[in-house]
Amino acid sequence: MPSGTQSRRLFFLRARELVHKMDRFRHKSREFAERLIACEARAEMPETAVPAFSACAHLRPHMTVLMGHAGFAALVGRALSLASEEVGWLASVRVLADGTLEFSAAQAVSLKPEELAEGGGALMIQLLGLLAEFIGEELTARLVEQTWPELSVPYTGNGVEHENGE
């Protein structure tokens, strides 16, 4: 049995490994969220639309199969809550019972395009991060591949990079 000092050292080593793993995942999530939003932004939408909100709408049918509307709404609500700590205007966005996001065009007009992009990015990073925590990176990547087949997924849960399942 390890001594108290050895146990503490082992605890800190494991904690450091976990923090390093989470930092790598956050970096991957950020890059991935940016690519996903860029993919959504290519579609025709009003100038005041937030591509990340459109991405959530595209993800909803796939996610509700797994967790139902209430589960998806809870997941999006939590991601929105976390993201609004980083980007204040997101606090004015509402999550409806089916998981859709409600944000008026009048509110969007008052924001600069950079502010809309920053908020959308923060939301998608949080959403992908929570999803990966609950179902794992590999299942998250597969789900995103099903939703956006044209988007190459940069990682799987085992750390092997691939594109579109190859």
N, C-alpha and C positions, 0 to 999 in steps of 0.2 A: 504494500500500500504506500503510495507516495506521501511524503511529509507535507506539512502545511505550505512550506516554501515552494516545494515542487508542484503542488496542486495549483497554487496561485500562478506560477510561471506557465504551467500548461494552459490554464484558463486564459492568460493574456496572449499566449501564442495563438490559441484557437480564435480568440476575439479578433486579433490582428488579421488572421487569414480571412475571417468572415467579412471584416471591413474592406479588405482588399478585393474580395470577390464582389461585394456590393458595389464598390466604386467602378469596377470593370463593367458590371451589368448596367449601371446608370449611364456610363459612357456609351455603351452599345444601344441602350434604349433611346438616348438623346439623338444619336445618329439615325436610328431607325425611324423614330417619330418624325424627324425632319424629312426623310425620304418619303414616308407615308403621306405627310401633309403636302409635299410637293406633287405627289401623284394625284391627290385630290384637287389641288389647285389648278391642274391642267384642264379639269372639266369646266364647262361653262357655268358660271354662277354669278349672282349679283355682286357688285363691287363691295358691298357691306357684308357679304357672307364670310363666314369663318370656316376655312377648309377642314379644320379639326372637328368642327361640329358635324360637317358632312361625313367625315370619316367615322364618327361615332354612329351616325345613322346607317352607314353601310355595314358596320360591324354588328349592329343590333340584331338582325335576323339570325345570324350565326350563333351569337351568344345566348339569345333567348331559348334556343334549342337546349343548351346546356343548363341554364340557370333560371329560365323563366323571365318574364318581364320585370317582376319585382326584384329579382336577384340582379339583373342587369342595371336596373335603376339604382339600386343600392351601390353597386360597383362604380357607376358613373358619378353618383352623388359623392362618394368618398374621394374619388379622383378629383372631382371639382373642388371639394373642400380643401384638399391638400394643395391643389394648384392655385386656389384663390389666396392662399397665404403668401405665395410668390408674386402673383399678379392680381392686384386689388379689384379691378373691374370684373373679374370672374365671379365675384360675390353677388353680382346682379343677375347672373344666369340661374335659371331654375331647371331642375330635372323633373319632368312629368312622370306619372306613374308607370308609363311604358318604357321609360328610359330616354325619351327624346329630350333634347335641350331646347329651352325656350329663351330667346334673346331677341328683343325687338330691333327692327331696322333703325328706329330712332336712336336707340342706345349705340348701335354700331356706327352710325354717322358721326357721333360725337368723338369717336376714337380714331387715331391715326392708323394707317395700315400696319405700321410696325407694331403698334400696341395690340392689334387684333392677332397678328402673327405670333407675338410673344405669348399671349394668353392661350392661343390654340396649341402652341408647342408645349407649354407647361401642362395643359390638360392631357395631351396625348402621352407625354412622358409618364405622368402619374398613372394614367389608365393602363398603359402597357406594363408598367412596373407592378401595379397591383395584380394584373392578370397573370403575369409571370410568377408572382409570389404564390398565387392560389393554385394555378394549374401547371406551372413549370414553364421554363423558357422554350422547350421544344414544342409543347402543345400550343403555346402562344404563337410561335413562328408558323406552325401548321395552320392555325386558325386564320392568321393574317394572309398566308398564301392562298387559302380558299377564298378569302374576301377580295384580295387584290392579286390575281394570278400574274399580272404584268409586273408586279413589284418583286424584285429578288430579295429574299430574306437573308440577312447577313449572318445569322447564327442559328445553331440549334442548341439544345440543352447540354450536349456533350462537348461543346466548344468547337465542333467541326464546322467550318464555314462552308456554305453551299449556296447555290442559286436555284430557286424553283424546284427543290427536291432532288437535284442531281448530286 
